Amino acid sequence: MRGLGWPELVIILVVVVVLFGASRLPVIARSIGSSAKEFRRGMADGAGEAGDDEPADGDS
């Protein structure tokens, strides 16, 4: 099974334009971009915390 090609992406874009309208596309794209940015930031923060196996105050 191959991934998404250009024809599939064009069909998806046409469906999105029909559903949401061309005027709302920039707002939706900006929202998706900021959500992806926050997700990556959260994943990076979680990866940094995953290495902390010992308690911060040193009590065991």
PQR file of N, CA, C, O and H, with PARSE charges and radii, in Angstrom:
ATOM      1  N   MET A   1       0.850  -1.178   0.000 -0.4000 1.5000
ATOM      2  CA  MET A   1       0.000   0.000   0.000 -0.0000 2.0000
ATOM      3  C   MET A   1       0.892   1.237   0.000  0.5500 1.7000
ATOM      4  O   MET A   1       1.771   1.372   0.851 -0.5500 1.4000
ATOM      5  N   ARG A   2       0.671   2.118  -0.934 -0.4000 1.5000
ATOM      6  CA  ARG A   2       1.484   3.326  -1.001 -0.0000 2.0000
ATOM      7  C   ARG A   2       0.816   4.456  -0.239  0.5500 1.7000
ATOM      8  O   ARG A   2      -0.361   4.373   0.113 -0.5500 1.4000
ATOM      9  H   ARG A   2      -0.043   2.008  -1.625  0.4000 1.0000
ATOM     10  N   GLY A   3       1.568   5.502   0.009 -0.4000 1.5000
ATOM     11  CA  GLY A   3       1.053   6.639   0.752 -0.0000 2.0000
ATOM     12  C   GLY A   3       0.159   7.520  -0.102  0.5500 1.7000
ATOM     13  O   GLY A   3      -0.251   7.146  -1.201 -0.5500 1.4000
ATOM     14  H   GLY A   3       2.524   5.569  -0.278  0.4000 1.0000
ATOM     15  N   LEU A   4      -0.132   8.702   0.433 -0.4000 1.5000
ATOM     16  CA  LEU A   4      -0.956   9.661  -0.289 -0.0000 2.0000
ATOM     17  C   LEU A   4      -0.152  10.301  -1.407  0.5500 1.7000
ATOM     18  O   LEU A   4       0.963  10.774  -1.185 -0.5500 1.4000
ATOM     19  H   LEU A   4       0.202   9.005   1.325  0.4000 1.0000
ATOM     20  N   GLY A   5      -0.709  10.316  -2.591 -0.4000 1.5000
ATOM     21  CA  GLY A   5      -0.070  10.966  -3.727 -0.0000 2.0000
ATOM     22  C   GLY A   5      -0.742  12.303  -4.011  0.5500 1.7000
ATOM     23  O   GLY A   5      -1.636  12.731  -3.280 -0.5500 1.4000
ATOM     24  H   GLY A   5      -1.615   9.932  -2.771  0.4000 1.0000
ATOM     25  N   TRP A   6      -0.301  12.952  -5.074 -0.4000 1.5000
ATOM     26  CA  TRP A   6      -0.870  14.256  -5.430 -0.0000 2.0000
ATOM     27  C   TRP A   6      -2.364  14.192  -5.715  0.5500 1.7000
ATOM     28  O   TRP A   6      -3.094  15.067  -5.251 -0.5500 1.4000
ATOM     29  H   TRP A   6       0.425  12.604  -5.667  0.4000 1.0000
ATOM     30  N   PRO A   7      -2.859  13.197  -6.458 -0.5600 1.5000
ATOM     31  CA  PRO A   7      -4.310  13.170  -6.721  0.2800 2.0000
ATOM     32  C   PRO A   7      -5.145  13.078  -5.443  0.5500 1.7000
ATOM     33  O   PRO A   7      -6.183  13.728  -5.326 -0.5500 1.4000
ATOM     34  N   GLU A   8      -4.693  12.279  -4.498 -0.4000 1.5000
ATOM     35  CA  GLU A   8      -5.430  12.150  -3.243 -0.0000 2.0000
ATOM     36  C   GLU A   8      -5.408  13.454  -2.451  0.5500 1.7000
ATOM     37  O   GLU A   8      -6.422  13.852  -1.878 -0.5500 1.4000
ATOM     38  H   GLU A   8      -3.850  11.751  -4.593  0.4000 1.0000
ATOM     39  N   LEU A   9      -4.253  14.118  -2.420 -0.4000 1.5000
ATOM     40  CA  LEU A   9      -4.151  15.384  -1.696 -0.0000 2.0000
ATOM     41  C   LEU A   9      -5.030  16.457  -2.321  0.5500 1.7000
ATOM     42  O   LEU A   9      -5.628  17.258  -1.603 -0.5500 1.4000
ATOM     43  H   LEU A   9      -3.429  13.795  -2.886  0.4000 1.0000
ATOM     44  N   VAL A  10      -5.119  16.486  -3.642 -0.4000 1.5000
ATOM     45  CA  VAL A  10      -5.981  17.462  -4.321 -0.0000 2.0000
ATOM     46  C   VAL A  10      -7.441  17.195  -3.986  0.5500 1.7000
ATOM     47  O   VAL A  10      -8.202  18.133  -3.750 -0.5500 1.4000
ATOM     48  H   VAL A  10      -4.634  15.836  -4.226  0.4000 1.0000
ATOM     49  N   ILE A  11      -7.839  15.938  -3.964 -0.4000 1.5000
ATOM     50  CA  ILE A  11      -9.221  15.597  -3.613 -0.0000 2.0000
ATOM     51  C   ILE A  11      -9.528  16.015  -2.182  0.5500 1.7000
ATOM     52  O   ILE A  11     -10.599  16.558  -1.915 -0.5500 1.4000
ATOM     53  H   ILE A  11      -7.221  15.175  -4.157  0.4000 1.0000
ATOM     54  N   ILE A  12      -8.607  15.771  -1.265 -0.4000 1.5000
ATOM     55  CA  ILE A  12      -8.800  16.174   0.133 -0.0000 2.0000
ATOM     56  C   ILE A  12      -8.916  17.688   0.237  0.5500 1.7000
ATOM     57  O   ILE A  12      -9.766  18.191   0.972 -0.5500 1.4000
ATOM     58  H   ILE A  12      -7.736  15.330  -1.483  0.4000 1.0000
ATOM     59  N   LEU A  13      -8.077  18.423  -0.486 -0.4000 1.5000
ATOM     60  CA  LEU A  13      -8.131  19.886  -0.465 -0.0000 2.0000
ATOM     61  C   LEU A  13      -9.467  20.391  -0.995  0.5500 1.7000
ATOM     62  O   LEU A  13     -10.039  21.322  -0.429 -0.5500 1.4000
ATOM     63  H   LEU A  13      -7.386  18.015  -1.083  0.4000 1.0000
ATOM     64  N   VAL A  14      -9.972  19.799  -2.064 -0.4000 1.5000
ATOM     65  CA  VAL A  14     -11.263  20.204  -2.620 -0.0000 2.0000
ATOM     66  C   VAL A  14     -12.380  19.947  -1.617  0.5500 1.7000
ATOM     67  O   VAL A  14     -13.268  20.784  -1.460 -0.5500 1.4000
ATOM     68  H   VAL A  14      -9.507  19.043  -2.524  0.4000 1.0000
ATOM     69  N   VAL A  15     -12.351  18.816  -0.944 -0.4000 1.5000
ATOM     70  CA  VAL A  15     -13.376  18.504   0.051 -0.0000 2.0000
ATOM     71  C   VAL A  15     -13.320  19.498   1.205  0.5500 1.7000
ATOM     72  O   VAL A  15     -14.363  19.943   1.686 -0.5500 1.4000
ATOM     73  H   VAL A  15     -11.629  18.136  -1.072  0.4000 1.0000
ATOM     74  N   VAL A  16     -12.124  19.851   1.654 -0.4000 1.5000
ATOM     75  CA  VAL A  16     -11.983  20.819   2.746 -0.0000 2.0000
ATOM     76  C   VAL A  16     -12.516  22.180   2.328  0.5500 1.7000
ATOM     77  O   VAL A  16     -13.197  22.842   3.111 -0.5500 1.4000
ATOM     78  H   VAL A  16     -11.278  19.490   1.264  0.4000 1.0000
ATOM     79  N   VAL A  17     -12.219  22.609   1.108 -0.4000 1.5000
ATOM     80  CA  VAL A  17     -12.714  23.906   0.622 -0.0000 2.0000
ATOM     81  C   VAL A  17     -14.235  23.889   0.541  0.5500 1.7000
ATOM     82  O   VAL A  17     -14.880  24.879   0.888 -0.5500 1.4000
ATOM     83  H   VAL A  17     -11.666  22.072   0.471  0.4000 1.0000
ATOM     84  N   VAL A  18     -14.813  22.793   0.092 -0.4000 1.5000
ATOM     85  CA  VAL A  18     -16.268  22.702  -0.006 -0.0000 2.0000
ATOM     86  C   VAL A  18     -16.901  22.723   1.381  0.5500 1.7000
ATOM     87  O   VAL A  18     -17.925  23.375   1.584 -0.5500 1.4000
ATOM     88  H   VAL A  18     -14.289  21.989  -0.190  0.4000 1.0000
ATOM     89  N   LEU A  19     -16.301  22.015   2.337 -0.4000 1.5000
ATOM     90  CA  LEU A  19     -16.880  21.943   3.680 -0.0000 2.0000
ATOM     91  C   LEU A  19     -16.760  23.251   4.453  0.5500 1.7000
ATOM     92  O   LEU A  19     -17.721  23.687   5.087 -0.5500 1.4000
ATOM     93  H   LEU A  19     -15.469  21.486   2.172  0.4000 1.0000
ATOM     94  N   PHE A  20     -15.591  23.879   4.407 -0.4000 1.5000
ATOM     95  CA  PHE A  20     -15.335  25.033   5.260 -0.0000 2.0000
ATOM     96  C   PHE A  20     -15.384  26.361   4.526  0.5500 1.7000
ATOM     97  O   PHE A  20     -15.555  27.398   5.167 -0.5500 1.4000
ATOM     98  H   PHE A  20     -14.810  23.525   3.892  0.4000 1.0000
ATOM     99  N   GLY A  21     -15.244  26.372   3.230 -0.4000 1.5000
ATOM    100  CA  GLY A  21     -15.220  27.621   2.486 -0.0000 2.0000
ATOM    101  C   GLY A  21     -13.808  28.177   2.427  0.5500 1.7000
ATOM    102  O   GLY A  21     -13.008  27.995   3.345 -0.5500 1.4000
ATOM    103  H   GLY A  21     -15.106  25.529   2.709  0.4000 1.0000
ATOM    104  N   ALA A  22     -13.520  28.858   1.328 -0.4000 1.5000
ATOM    105  CA  ALA A  22     -12.165  29.367   1.109 -0.0000 2.0000
ATOM    106  C   ALA A  22     -11.788  30.465   2.096  0.5500 1.7000
ATOM    107  O   ALA A  22     -10.606  30.638   2.395 -0.5500 1.4000
ATOM    108  H   ALA A  22     -14.170  29.005   0.582  0.4000 1.0000
ATOM    109  N   SER A  23     -12.757  31.204   2.604 -0.4000 1.5000
ATOM    110  CA  SER A  23     -12.441  32.317   3.509 -0.0000 2.0000
ATOM    111  C   SER A  23     -11.966  31.837   4.878  0.5500 1.7000
ATOM    112  O   SER A  23     -11.227  32.554   5.553 -0.5500 1.4000
ATOM    113  H   SER A  23     -13.717  31.063   2.361  0.4000 1.0000
ATOM    114  N   ARG A  24     -12.370  30.650   5.298 -0.4000 1.5000
ATOM    115  CA  ARG A  24     -11.974  30.145   6.620 -0.0000 2.0000
ATOM    116  C   ARG A  24     -10.707  29.315   6.591  0.5500 1.7000
ATOM    117  O   ARG A  24     -10.183  28.963   7.648 -0.5500 1.4000
ATOM    118  H   ARG A  24     -12.970  30.067   4.750  0.4000 1.0000
ATOM    119  N   LEU A  25     -10.196  28.989   5.403 -0.4000 1.5000
ATOM    120  CA  LEU A  25      -9.004  28.142   5.305 -0.0000 2.0000
ATOM    121  C   LEU A  25      -7.787  28.725   6.012  0.5500 1.7000
ATOM    122  O   LEU A  25      -7.100  27.977   6.709 -0.5500 1.4000
ATOM    123  H   LEU A  25     -10.621  29.275   4.544  0.4000 1.0000
ATOM    124  N   PRO A  26      -7.472  30.028   5.875 -0.5600 1.5000
ATOM    125  CA  PRO A  26      -6.303  30.552   6.602  0.2800 2.0000
ATOM    126  C   PRO A  26      -6.431  30.419   8.119  0.5500 1.7000
ATOM    127  O   PRO A  26      -5.450  30.128   8.803 -0.5500 1.4000
ATOM    128  N   VAL A  27      -7.626  30.629   8.637 -0.4000 1.5000
ATOM    129  CA  VAL A  27      -7.849  30.509  10.084 -0.0000 2.0000
ATOM    130  C   VAL A  27      -7.661  29.061  10.525  0.5500 1.7000
ATOM    131  O   VAL A  27      -7.040  28.798  11.555 -0.5500 1.4000
ATOM    132  H   VAL A  27      -8.423  30.865   8.081  0.4000 1.0000
ATOM    133  N   ILE A  28      -8.190  28.135   9.758 -0.4000 1.5000
ATOM    134  CA  ILE A  28      -8.061  26.715  10.090 -0.0000 2.0000
ATOM    135  C   ILE A  28      -6.605  26.276  10.011  0.5500 1.7000
ATOM    136  O   ILE A  28      -6.121  25.555  10.883 -0.5500 1.4000
ATOM    137  H   ILE A  28      -8.695  28.348   8.921  0.4000 1.0000
ATOM    138  N   ALA A  29      -5.904  26.714   8.959 -0.4000 1.5000
ATOM    139  CA  ALA A  29      -4.495  26.342   8.802 -0.0000 2.0000
ATOM    140  C   ALA A  29      -3.654  26.901   9.943  0.5500 1.7000
ATOM    141  O   ALA A  29      -2.767  26.215  10.450 -0.5500 1.4000
ATOM    142  H   ALA A  29      -6.298  27.300   8.251  0.4000 1.0000
ATOM    143  N   ARG A  30      -3.923  28.134  10.349 -0.4000 1.5000
ATOM    144  CA  ARG A  30      -3.189  28.741  11.461 -0.0000 2.0000
ATOM    145  C   ARG A  30      -3.452  27.974  12.752  0.5500 1.7000
ATOM    146  O   ARG A  30      -2.535  27.756  13.543 -0.5500 1.4000
ATOM    147  H   ARG A  30      -4.644  28.691   9.937  0.4000 1.0000
ATOM    148  N   SER A  31      -4.686  27.570  12.965 -0.4000 1.5000
ATOM    149  CA  SER A  31      -5.041  26.812  14.164 -0.0000 2.0000
ATOM    150  C   SER A  31      -4.357  25.451  14.183  0.5500 1.7000
ATOM    151  O   SER A  31      -3.859  25.020  15.223 -0.5500 1.4000
ATOM    152  H   SER A  31      -5.431  27.747  12.322  0.4000 1.0000
ATOM    153  N   ILE A  32      -4.329  24.776  13.043 -0.4000 1.5000
ATOM    154  CA  ILE A  32      -3.659  23.476  12.962 -0.0000 2.0000
ATOM    155  C   ILE A  32      -2.164  23.631  13.195  0.5500 1.7000
ATOM    156  O   ILE A  32      -1.549  22.809  13.874 -0.5500 1.4000
ATOM    157  H   ILE A  32      -4.733  25.126  12.198  0.4000 1.0000
ATOM    158  N   GLY A  33      -1.577  24.685  12.632 -0.4000 1.5000
ATOM    159  CA  GLY A  33      -0.147  24.927  12.821 -0.0000 2.0000
ATOM    160  C   GLY A  33       0.206  25.189  14.271  0.5500 1.7000
ATOM    161  O   GLY A  33       1.195  24.658  14.777 -0.5500 1.4000
ATOM    162  H   GLY A  33      -2.076  25.353  12.080  0.4000 1.0000
ATOM    163  N   SER A  34      -0.597  26.007  14.947 -0.4000 1.5000
ATOM    164  CA  SER A  34      -0.301  26.290  16.354 -0.0000 2.0000
ATOM    165  C   SER A  34      -0.527  25.053  17.221  0.5500 1.7000
ATOM    166  O   SER A  34       0.190  24.842  18.199 -0.5500 1.4000
ATOM    167  H   SER A  34      -1.400  26.438  14.536  0.4000 1.0000
ATOM    168  N   SER A  35      -1.508  24.245  16.873 -0.4000 1.5000
ATOM    169  CA  SER A  35      -1.732  23.000  17.620 -0.0000 2.0000
ATOM    170  C   SER A  35      -0.559  22.044  17.455  0.5500 1.7000
ATOM    171  O   SER A  35      -0.127  21.416  18.422 -0.5500 1.4000
ATOM    172  H   SER A  35      -2.091  24.416  16.079  0.4000 1.0000
ATOM    173  N   ALA A  36      -0.044  21.931  16.242 -0.4000 1.5000
ATOM    174  CA  ALA A  36       1.109  21.060  15.997 -0.0000 2.0000
ATOM    175  C   ALA A  36       2.337  21.569  16.743  0.5500 1.7000
ATOM    176  O   ALA A  36       3.121  20.778  17.267 -0.5500 1.4000
ATOM    177  H   ALA A  36      -0.395  22.440  15.456  0.4000 1.0000
ATOM    178  N   LYS A  37       2.503  22.883  16.791 -0.4000 1.5000
ATOM    179  CA  LYS A  37       3.635  23.479  17.506 -0.0000 2.0000
ATOM    180  C   LYS A  37       3.545  23.170  19.004  0.5500 1.7000
ATOM    181  O   LYS A  37       4.542  22.794  19.619 -0.5500 1.4000
ATOM    182  H   LYS A  37       1.865  23.525  16.365  0.4000 1.0000
ATOM    183  N   GLU A  38       2.370  23.324  19.584 -0.4000 1.5000
ATOM    184  CA  GLU A  38       2.179  23.019  21.003 -0.0000 2.0000
ATOM    185  C   GLU A  38       2.382  21.527  21.277  0.5500 1.7000
ATOM    186  O   GLU A  38       2.937  21.157  22.312 -0.5500 1.4000
ATOM    187  H   GLU A  38       1.559  23.630  19.084  0.4000 1.0000
ATOM    188  N   PHE A  39       1.939  20.676  20.361 -0.4000 1.5000
ATOM    189  CA  PHE A  39       2.125  19.236  20.525 -0.0000 2.0000
ATOM    190  C   PHE A  39       3.604  18.887  20.540  0.5500 1.7000
ATOM    191  O   PHE A  39       4.050  18.119  21.393 -0.5500 1.4000
ATOM    192  H   PHE A  39       1.489  20.977  19.521  0.4000 1.0000
ATOM    193  N   ARG A  40       4.375  19.445  19.600 -0.4000 1.5000
ATOM    194  CA  ARG A  40       5.819  19.174  19.566 -0.0000 2.0000
ATOM    195  C   ARG A  40       6.496  19.701  20.825  0.5500 1.7000
ATOM    196  O   ARG A  40       7.395  19.051  21.358 -0.5500 1.4000
ATOM    197  H   ARG A  40       4.013  20.069  18.907  0.4000 1.0000
ATOM    198  N   ARG A  41       6.079  20.864  21.305 -0.4000 1.5000
ATOM    199  CA  ARG A  41       6.654  21.419  22.532 -0.0000 2.0000
ATOM    200  C   ARG A  41       6.347  20.513  23.719  0.5500 1.7000
ATOM    201  O   ARG A  41       7.213  20.277  24.562 -0.5500 1.4000
ATOM    202  H   ARG A  41       5.348  21.392  20.871  0.4000 1.0000
ATOM    203  N   GLY A  42       5.117  20.007  23.787 -0.4000 1.5000
ATOM    204  CA  GLY A  42       4.746  19.093  24.865 -0.0000 2.0000
ATOM    205  C   GLY A  42       5.508  17.784  24.802  0.5500 1.7000
ATOM    206  O   GLY A  42       5.904  17.243  25.835 -0.5500 1.4000
ATOM    207  H   GLY A  42       4.414  20.199  23.102  0.4000 1.0000
ATOM    208  N   MET A  43       5.717  17.270  23.598 -0.4000 1.5000
ATOM    209  CA  MET A  43       6.488  16.037  23.448 -0.0000 2.0000
ATOM    210  C   MET A  43       7.934  16.252  23.878  0.5500 1.7000
ATOM    211  O   MET A  43       8.524  15.379  24.515 -0.5500 1.4000
ATOM    212  H   MET A  43       5.396  17.709  22.759  0.4000 1.0000
ATOM    213  N   ALA A  44       8.512  17.399  23.538 -0.4000 1.5000
ATOM    214  CA  ALA A  44       9.891  17.688  23.929 -0.0000 2.0000
ATOM    215  C   ALA A  44       9.992  17.839  25.445  0.5500 1.7000
ATOM    216  O   ALA A  44      10.951  17.360  26.051 -0.5500 1.4000
ATOM    217  H   ALA A  44       8.033  18.107  23.020  0.4000 1.0000
ATOM    218  N   ASP A  45       9.015  18.499  26.060 -0.4000 1.5000
ATOM    219  CA  ASP A  45       9.015  18.643  27.516 -0.0000 2.0000
ATOM    220  C   ASP A  45       8.851  17.284  28.190  0.5500 1.7000
ATOM    221  O   ASP A  45       9.507  17.003  29.192 -0.5500 1.4000
ATOM    222  H   ASP A  45       8.237  18.888  25.567  0.4000 1.0000
ATOM    223  N   GLY A  46       7.983  16.448  27.647 -0.4000 1.5000
ATOM    224  CA  GLY A  46       7.766  15.114  28.205 -0.0000 2.0000
ATOM    225  C   GLY A  46       8.991  14.236  28.064  0.5500 1.7000
ATOM    226  O   GLY A  46       9.281  13.434  28.951 -0.5500 1.4000
ATOM    227  H   GLY A  46       7.450  16.676  26.833  0.4000 1.0000
ATOM    228  N   ALA A  47       9.712  14.370  26.968 -0.4000 1.5000
ATOM    229  CA  ALA A  47      10.925  13.574  26.768 -0.0000 2.0000
ATOM    230  C   ALA A  47      12.004  13.993  27.759  0.5500 1.7000
ATOM    231  O   ALA A  47      12.771  13.155  28.234 -0.5500 1.4000
ATOM    232  H   ALA A  47       9.476  15.022  26.247  0.4000 1.0000
ATOM    233  N   GLY A  48      12.068  15.272  28.071 -0.4000 1.5000
ATOM    234  CA  GLY A  48      13.041  15.753  29.042 -0.0000 2.0000
ATOM    235  C   GLY A  48      12.712  15.274  30.448  0.5500 1.7000
ATOM    236  O   GLY A  48      13.610  14.980  31.237 -0.5500 1.4000
ATOM    237  H   GLY A  48      11.445  15.953  27.686  0.4000 1.0000
ATOM    238  N   GLU A  49      11.428  15.196  30.758 -0.4000 1.5000
ATOM    239  CA  GLU A  49      11.007  14.743  32.079 -0.0000 2.0000
ATOM    240  C   GLU A  49      11.099  13.228  32.217  0.5500 1.7000
ATOM    241  O   GLU A  49      11.211  12.720  33.333 -0.5500 1.4000
ATOM    242  H   GLU A  49      10.698  15.434  30.118  0.4000 1.0000
ATOM    243  N   ALA A  50      11.053  12.506  31.118 -0.4000 1.5000
ATOM    244  CA  ALA A  50      11.091  11.045  31.172 -0.0000 2.0000
ATOM    245  C   ALA A  50      12.435  10.540  31.687  0.5500 1.7000
ATOM    246  O   ALA A  50      12.503   9.448  32.251 -0.5500 1.4000
ATOM    247  H   ALA A  50      10.962  12.919  30.212  0.4000 1.0000
ATOM    248  N   GLY A  51      13.489  11.301  31.507 -0.4000 1.5000
ATOM    249  CA  GLY A  51      14.808  10.892  31.969 -0.0000 2.0000
ATOM    250  C   GLY A  51      15.021  11.139  33.449  0.5500 1.7000
ATOM    251  O   GLY A  51      16.020  10.688  34.010 -0.5500 1.4000
ATOM    252  H   GLY A  51      13.434  12.188  31.049  0.4000 1.0000
ATOM    253  N   ASP A  52      14.108  11.843  34.093 -0.4000 1.5000
ATOM    254  CA  ASP A  52      14.226  12.147  35.518 -0.0000 2.0000
ATOM    255  C   ASP A  52      13.575  11.034  36.325  0.5500 1.7000
ATOM    256  O   ASP A  52      12.388  11.105  36.644 -0.5500 1.4000
ATOM    257  H   ASP A  52      13.297  12.210  33.638  0.4000 1.0000
ATOM    258  N   ASP A  53      14.357   9.995  36.658 -0.4000 1.5000
ATOM    259  CA  ASP A  53      13.821   8.876  37.413 -0.0000 2.0000
ATOM    260  C   ASP A  53      13.928   9.085  38.921  0.5500 1.7000
ATOM    261  O   ASP A  53      13.188   8.458  39.679 -0.5500 1.4000
ATOM    262  H   ASP A  53      15.321   9.937  36.398  0.4000 1.0000
ATOM    263  N   GLU A  54      14.827   9.946  39.367 -0.4000 1.5000
ATOM    264  CA  GLU A  54      15.012  10.180  40.788 -0.0000 2.0000
ATOM    265  C   GLU A  54      14.168  11.364  41.237  0.5500 1.7000
ATOM    266  O   GLU A  54      13.936  12.287  40.456 -0.5500 1.4000
ATOM    267  H   GLU A  54      15.428  10.456  38.751  0.4000 1.0000
ATOM    268  N   PRO A  55      13.704  11.352  42.486 -0.5600 1.5000
ATOM    269  CA  PRO A  55      12.956  12.496  43.005  0.2800 2.0000
ATOM    270  C   PRO A  55      13.838  13.739  43.053  0.5500 1.7000
ATOM    271  O   PRO A  55      15.058  13.645  43.186 -0.5500 1.4000
ATOM    272  N   ALA A  56      13.211  14.891  42.944 -0.4000 1.5000
ATOM    273  CA  ALA A  56      13.950  16.148  42.887 -0.0000 2.0000
ATOM    274  C   ALA A  56      14.620  16.479  44.222  0.5500 1.7000
ATOM    275  O   ALA A  56      15.690  17.087  44.230 -0.5500 1.4000
ATOM    276  H   ALA A  56      12.220  14.967  42.836  0.4000 1.0000
ATOM    277  N   ASP A  57      14.007  16.088  45.366 -0.4000 1.5000
ATOM    278  CA  ASP A  57      14.574  16.447  46.660 -0.0000 2.0000
ATOM    279  C   ASP A  57      15.583  15.421  47.175  0.5500 1.7000
ATOM    280  O   ASP A  57      16.207  15.645  48.211 -0.5500 1.4000
ATOM    281  H   ASP A  57      13.138  15.594  45.359  0.4000 1.0000
ATOM    282  N   GLY A  58      15.751  14.318  46.482 -0.4000 1.5000
ATOM    283  CA  GLY A  58      16.756  13.333  46.873 -0.0000 2.0000
ATOM    284  C   GLY A  58      16.254  12.276  47.833  0.5500 1.7000
ATOM    285  O   GLY A  58      17.002  11.356  48.165 -0.5500 1.4000
ATOM    286  H   GLY A  58      15.243  14.136  45.640  0.4000 1.0000
ATOM    287  N   ASP A  59      15.001  12.371  48.296 -0.4000 1.5000
ATOM    288  CA  ASP A  59      14.442  11.358  49.191 -0.0000 2.0000
ATOM    289  C   ASP A  59      14.109  10.110  48.398  0.5500 1.7000
ATOM    290  O   ASP A  59      13.593  10.190  47.283 -0.5500 1.4000
ATOM    291  H   ASP A  59      14.393  13.118  48.026  0.4000 1.0000
ATOM    292  N   SER A  60      14.407   8.946  48.984 -0.4000 1.5000
ATOM    293  CA  SER A  60      14.090   7.685  48.296 -0.0000 2.0000
ATOM    294  C   SER A  60      13.051   6.928  49.061  0.5500 1.7000
ATOM    295  O   SER A  60      12.649   5.841  48.646 -0.5500 1.4000
ATOM    296  H   SER A  60      14.826   8.882  49.890  0.4000 1.0000
TER
END
